[in-house]
C-alpha cells in the first residue's frame, strides 16, 4: 500500500510538472508581475546610464575617468540599498518594500532629468541606486516565499527575464527618442530619464493587487511567540549557506560585469568591427539571455539547481573562449549569443537558490540581500582588472580570459553546494 501511494504521489508530481504554467496560482502570477516588472524597469534605468555615457561626457565636459565615477556610484548605491532594504523587507514586508524601492528609483530617475551639472547628477544617481538594489532583494524574496516549492525555480527564472528585457527596452526607447530629437544631446537624454519616473505610477496598481508573502505573514504572527535565542540559533546555522551563496554570486557577478562591460569595446578594438556591427552583437547577447532564462525556467524544477548551473557554466566558458579566439563573424555571432545565454541566463536561478540555501530564518530578506549585493563586489572588481590589462590587444585577451577562471571557480562552488530543488521554506 505504501509503495502504491508513493507511486501515485510520484505520478501526481510528474503530471503537475507536465502542466507547465497551468498550475500557477493567481497569487504567484501577481507576485511575479510586481517583482518581474520592478526588475525590468530597474534594468532599464541601469542600462540607460551605459548608453548615455558618451552623451553625458559631452553635456558635462567629463573625462572617461569622471564618467566611470557614475558607474561606481551606481554600484555602491545598489550594494548598500540591496542589503539595507533586505533588512527592511524582513520587517515591513516584501510587497511594501518592493514598492518603496520602485518609488525611490523612479523618483530619482525622474530628478536626473533636471540635474544641472555632474555633481548633482552623481548625488541623485546614488540615491536612486539605493532603490535599484533593494528592488531585486524584495522581489526575489517575494517570489521565493510565494511560489510553490515544486515551481519556485520557474518563478525566479521568469522574474530574472526582466534583466535583458529592460536592457532591450532601454535600447529601443533611446533609439526612438534619438530619432525624434535628432540625437540624444540637448534635452534628449533628459527625456529618457524622465521616462524612468513612470514605473512607480505603472506598478502602484499592480502592488495593490499583489498579496504579501504568506511565509512573511506567518512569521509576523508568530514573532511574539519566538524567543530571541531561537532566532539567533536559526541564523547561526545558516552561516555556511550564506557563505556559499555569497561566493557563488561573487563569481557570477565577475562574469557578468567582466563580459558585458567590455564586450562592445573588445569587438571594436580587437576584432575590428564597426560600431553598428558591434551593436548587433550586443543585441545578440540580450536575446541569447532571454533564451537562456526561458530554458532555465522550463528545466530547473525538473533536473535540479546544480545540474542547470553546471551546464550553463560549461556553455558559458566554451562561448567566451570561442569569441575571444575566433575571427569569423559567424562564429562570433554564435559565441556571443551563447555568452548571453549562459552568463546572463544563469542568474535565472539566483533568487530561488539563495532563498533555499540560506534556509529558514526570520532574516531571509537581509541574508539574501547580503549575499546577492555583497557578491556585487565581483562585478566591481572585474571591469577594473580587465580594464587594467586591456592596454594592448594581447592584454585585452588576457583580461577577458580571467572570466574563464571565474567560470571554473563558480563550478567548484556549485559542486560542493547541496541540491535544493523542492526544498520547503517557512
Secondary structure, DSSP 8 states (H G I E B T S, - for coil): -HHHHHHHHHHHHHHHHHTTTTT--HHHHHHHHHHHHHHHHHHHHHHHHHHHHHHHHHHHT--HHHHHHHHHHHHHHHHHHHHHHHHHHHHH-HHHHHHHHHHHHHHHHHHHTT--SHHHHHHHHHHHHHHHHHHHHHHHHHHHHHS-TTTHHHHHHHHHTHHHHHHHHHHHHHHHHHHHHTSSTTTHHHHHHHHTTHHHHHHHHHHHT----HHHHHHHHHGGGS-HHHHHHHHHHTHHHHHHHHHHHHHHHHHHHHHHHHHHHHHHHTS---HHHHHHHHHHHHHHHHHHHHHHHHHHHHH-HHHHHHHHHHHHHHHHHHHHH---HHHHHHHHHHHIIIIIGGGGGHHHHHHHHH-S-TTHHHHHHHHHHHTTHHHHHHHHHHHHHTTSHHHHHHHHHHHHHHHHHHHHHHHHS---TT----
